[in-house]
Amino acid sequence: MTQSNQSSVWHPFTQHAIFPDFLEIDRAEGVYLYTSEGQRIIDAISSWWVITHGHCHPRLQQAARDQIERLDQVIFAGYTHEPAERTANALVDLTADGLDYVFFSDSGSTAVEVGLKMALGYWHHQGIARDRVIVLEHSYHGDTIGTMSVGERGVFNKPYNPLLFSVDAIPFPAESNEQVTLDALESRCREKADVAAFIVEPLVLGAGGMLMYSPKVLREMKLICERYEVLFIADEVMTAWGRTGTLFACSQADIVPDIACYSKGITGGFLPLAVTMCATRIFDAHYSPDRSKTFFHSSSYTANPIACAVAAANLEMWQEDAALDAVRKTASMQGEKIARIATLDSVTNVRQTGTIVAMDIQVPDRGYLSEIGTQLYLKFQKSGILLRPLGNTIYVLPPYCMSEEDFDRVYDVIAETISDLTRTQFS
Ligand SMILES: *Cc1c(COP(=O)(O)O)cnc(C)c1O
């Protein structure tokens, strides 16, 4: 089978046999994408969770322009540059006290890989035999071999299973079942002192289906880790930058992770960049005249100056009140608009954390490969809305500049599409 458009491009997470055609996007502004044929599309998922203040934000564009004139790229081992130092300082300022060092990389997956390596290195260099990782069921941490190992096992990674390392998974803290999760975490930590780290997406498990749990559980999990000296890795790749209603999800639980991973919106969605931040004691465990304790990790474009300049401009925006005001406005608008959908018969499990809203469509066939996801996606696209359901879960995760009018349009289309589809499915 060939692609109808004769392109050689192999797209991510795309079954080309089912989706042979691709909309070509020519430009973007705010919440809008414009196709080369002039169709306007509302980007209701922030282009896969990366866009925060809107597409092509003028301040970020300017920062990129200015930097392009000065310095394109430079080796980051043994060298540094002003945009990286400025980004690191702003990150240390904005995050909770206790995240003192910043390690740069270029994607969420690599930020998590780095976090896992930091955790293992921390114990190894002290001569302590701790090398197990505990994870939460339904987690997603990326698509590299290491991050797939700590993520949910399933259809996504079945062919690669022989390469994945083994971890201990504890149940997701579903509402009124939270104690089961806490007990499982505690008993695994107590059982054997071989646990190096616990890795978790705070408050919202994104790719796992926008599953949400309370700050209280997040806090309890951190306290258990402290009790057993297990390193706590917060994967805030999706949840940071206002998504959950606060700049970082962890602050709602009043906890400071030992290691934290940030990417996606770190440049406002402008350029790829990621960081792994950590406590001083983790840096110190690698600090030694002994070269074998060096942190052996790098990617060619570590701390690319243009990406860092944009990140620094973005972080400057987060130091001003307007950015969080926009988050609050987005969250309250989401709450208002979802209330209408929640009354539809075929909609269940309506949930919201900050600016993220999700709902499940009642269908016999559930899960990521659920047929309904594909049908919904195409119908939304036809109506000029970019929404990409996770199986039978529809979620809205907008940039923080969506107008009330556009929110109404998005939710009108969701409501119409759901009633159309469920009518034809069940009649
Ligand atoms: C997207 C995501 C990742 C992976 O980030 P990439 O930049 O796609 O590699 C890791 N963790 C979480 C929680 C994510 O949502």
The ligand as a Tripos MOL2 file, in Angstrom:
@<TRIPOS>MOLECULE
LIG
   15    15     1     0     0
SMALL
NO_CHARGES

@<TRIPOS>ATOM
      1 C1          5.3050   13.5390   26.1000 C.3       1 LIG1
      2 C2          5.7800   12.9510   27.3510 C.ar      1 LIG1
      3 C3          7.0730   12.3870   27.4390 C.ar      1 LIG1
      4 C4          7.9850   12.2530   26.2560 C.3       1 LIG1
      5 O1          8.3440   13.4760   25.7240 O.3       1 LIG1
      6 P1          8.9390   13.5530   24.2400 P.3       1 LIG1
      7 O2          9.3800   14.9630   24.0950 O.co2     1 LIG1
      8 O3          7.8030   13.1930   23.3210 O.co2     1 LIG1
      9 O4         10.0410   12.5710   24.1670 O.co2     1 LIG1
     10 C5          7.4890   11.9310   28.6690 C.ar      1 LIG1
     11 N1          6.6900   12.0000   29.7500 N.ar      1 LIG1
     12 C6          5.4480   12.5150   29.6940 C.ar      1 LIG1
     13 C7          4.6330   12.5850   30.9350 C.3       1 LIG1
     14 C8          4.9480   12.9930   28.4870 C.ar      1 LIG1
     15 O5          3.6980   13.4770   28.4400 O.3       1 LIG1
@<TRIPOS>BOND
     1     1     2 1
     2     2     3 ar
     3     2    14 ar
     4     3     4 1
     5     3    10 ar
     6     4     5 1
     7     5     6 1
     8     6     7 2
     9     6     8 1
    10     6     9 1
    11    10    11 ar
    12    11    12 ar
    13    12    13 1
    14    12    14 ar
    15    14    15 1
@<TRIPOS>SUBSTRUCTURE
     1 LIG1         1 GROUP 0 **** ****
